[in-house]
Amino acid sequence: MAQGVDPTSDRPVYKQIADLLRSSIERGELRPGERLPSETELIKRFGVAQGTVRQAVGLLRSEGVVIAEHGRGVFVRSRPRLRRLAHDRFARRHRQAGKAAYIAESEAENVTYDVDNIRVFTDKASADIAKRLGLRKGFAGPRSISTPGRFESRTHSSTSVASCGSPARRPTGRGGRSRCPRCASTS
C-alpha cells in the first residue's frame, strides 16, 4: 500500500482514503469546484482496488463533501458560509415577552412567520364519518382542529379513532404501529 494508507489498521482502507482526501480539501489543497483525481489516479496513488476507491468517494459524497457529475468526474463541493440566525433566540428576554424561539428567529431575519393553532378534543362522529370508520352512531372520539395563521382562511380538521371506537392507543414497539387495548386492532 502506498501513501498514508495502513492495511494493518482497524480502520477500513476506504475510510482512510476518504480521510486523506477530506483533509486535502480542508487544508485547501483541493478547492471548491476543483476536480478530484480520477479513479485510476487514486488506485495508483493508494495501491488499492477500484471498489475501495469507489467506497471512499461514495463516503465523501454521502457526507456532502464532494459531488459527482456524470461523465465529468467528482468535484469538491462549494460550501456556503454558515450563518447562525438569531443566536440569542433562546434568550430570557424573548421568553419573558412570550416569544417562541421560532418567532424570535423570524423577527431577527425580518421574515414573516405564521403560526397554526391546534386544538385536540373529543367530539361525536358525524353519521358519514361513523359509517366510513365503522363506528357506532354518536361515538365520541379524538379530533384535532388546525386553525391556520393570519394568512389563510381555511380550517382543516382530521379525525383519528380505533376501529372499535376507542381513542386510547398503545404502541406495539414494532414498525411504529399501535394496538388498541380493547379490540387489539392495529393502525
N, C-alpha and C positions, 0 to 999 in steps of 0.2 A: 504494500500500500504506500501511497505517496502523500506528500504534502499535508500534514496535520491530521490525518485520519489514523486512529489507533484501533486495529481489529481486535485487540485483546480487551478493550474497554467494555464495561457493562452497557454503555450507551450504544444503541444501534448505529451502524455506519451511516445510514441515510440521515439520521438526526445530526450526526457530527458534521456531515457535509452541509446540511441546512444551517447549522450553527455558524460554520465558516462563511457561507455566503451571506447570512444575515449580518454577521459582524463586519464584512466588507461593505455592506450597504450602510450600516450605522456609522462606520468610520468615514464614509464619503468616497470610498474607492469606486463604488458603483453608485451613480447619482440617479435621482428620479428621472424616468423616461429612458434611461440607458438600458441597452440590451444585455442580458446575462450571457455568459459564454454558452456556446451550443452544447447539446448533449455529448457530442463526440469530444469536444474540448474538455468537458468535465470528466468524462470517462478516462481520458488520457491523463488529466491532471491528478485525479484521485486513485486511478488504477482499480476501478470498480466496474461492475456490470451496469448495463443500460437501465435495468429495473431499479437499481439502487439510486441512480441519478434521478430517475423519474419520481421515485418516492420522495427524495429530498426537495425537488422542485414542487411537487404536489403539496408537501407540508408548508412550504413558503406561500403557495397560492392559497391554501386554506386559512393561513394566518393573515392574508391580505397584504403581504409584503411585496409580492410580485403579481403581475397579470400576464396571462398568455394570450397572444393574438395568433389565431390560426394562420399558418403559412408564413408568419413573420418572425416569431420567436417569443421569448419570455422577457418581459421588461420590468424594471423596478417601478413600483407604483409610487406616484407622487402623493405625498401626504399633506392634506390641508392643515394649516395651523390650527391647533386645538384651542378653542375659545371656551373658557369657563363662563357660562352665563349666570349672572346674578349669584355670585359666590356667597352672598350673605342671605340667600333665600330662606334659610332656617333661623335667621336672627330673631332674637326675642321681640324686637320692635314690630316685626311683621306678625308674629303670633299674637301680640297684645292688640294689634289693630284688627285681628280677626282674619288675616290673610293666610291662605294656604300657600305652601311653597310654590305651587304651580302659578298662582296668581302673582306672587311677588316676582317670580322669574319672568313672567309675561310682561308685567309692567316695566321691568328693568330693560327689556328689549323693545319696548313700545309695540308690542304685539297685542292684538285684541284677543281676549280669551273668551271662552264660552263654557258655562258650567251647566250640566244637567242635574236636575233634582230628581232623585229616585226614591220612590216610596214603596215599601213592600208591606202588604197587608193580606188578611184573609177576606175573601169575597165569595159570594154564591155564583156558581157557574150558570151562565145563561142556558136555555134549553138547547140551543145549537151547539155550544161548547160541550155540554154534558153528553149530548148524543155522539159527537165526534170522538170524545175521550172514553166513552162507555161508562159514564158515571151515573150514579143515581140522581134523580131530579132534585135540584136545590142544594147539591153538595157545596159546602163552603171549603175552598182550598186556597193555597197561597197565590198571590197575584202581585205583579210589580208594575208600577206606572213610571215611565220615564218622561219627565216634562223637560223638553229641550230648553236651552238657554234663550237669551233675548233675541237671537237672530232667526229662529224658526218658530212657526206657529203650530206645527203638527204635534200630536201626542201619540206616543207609541205605548201599547200595553201588551204584555205577554202573560200567559198562564202556564203554570207548571205543576202537575199533580201526578201521583202514582195511579196506576191503572185501577186499584181498588178504591181510590179516592182518598188515600192517606197522604197528607203533605209531609209526614215525617219520613226521612230517608237516612240510611246508614251506609257509609262507604264499605264496599267489599274488599277494597285494597288491591284489586287486580284489574288492570285495564282502565282504571278511572271510572268504572261503573258503580252504581249504588244499588242497594237492595232495600225493598220495602219491608219493615219489620212485621207488618200484618199479613201480607199475601206472598212475600218472597219474590215478587216480580222485580226485574231489573230495568234500569233505564240508563 
